[in-house]
Amino acid sequence: MEVDLNGVFNTLRAVSPVLKAQGSGSIVVTASTAGLRPEPLVGYAYVAAKAAVVNLVKQAAIELVQYGVRVNAIAPGSFATNIGAGKVQSKHYGEVWMRALPMGRVGQPDEIKGICLLLASPASSFVTGSVWTIDGGATALTQGGVPHYPDI
């Protein structure tokens, strides 16, 4: 919670006064697809923190729009990072995880840059309070609100 939620809150609190004073700006924070739906592989605290980030972004967007400040989030899914590494390293979980990803692979960190640049740029001047999923289509496979992991 300290990093996954409070870190985002503290970021918003630190940059908001500067952007409000200049009368414009864009804040892009990191949520997760685990904040958009139940995610059995990452645990309660992470899901709760990222769900709170999703709503924090929407609230901040509403409060800061009058100052010309936009607030959005990216919601990465499965990426080649240390999160979940213990489960992904297991051959069984790795195979199950890959079947749950329509693109058949996890994302690479470089694949996040473009969306962050877009959200921070004037090209997204009419976008605020938005959460952009970057998950290789995984949330499209959600069944009944829960990710579909065959054979778990």
Secondary structure, 3 states (H helix, E strand, C coil): CHHHHHHHHHHHHHHHHHHHHHCCEEEEEECCHHHCCCCCCCCHHHHHHHHHHHHHHHHHHHHHHHHCEEEEEEEECCECCCCCHHHHCCHHHHHHHHHCCCCCCCECHHHHHHHHHHHHCHHHCCCCCCEEEECCCHHHHCECCECCCCCC
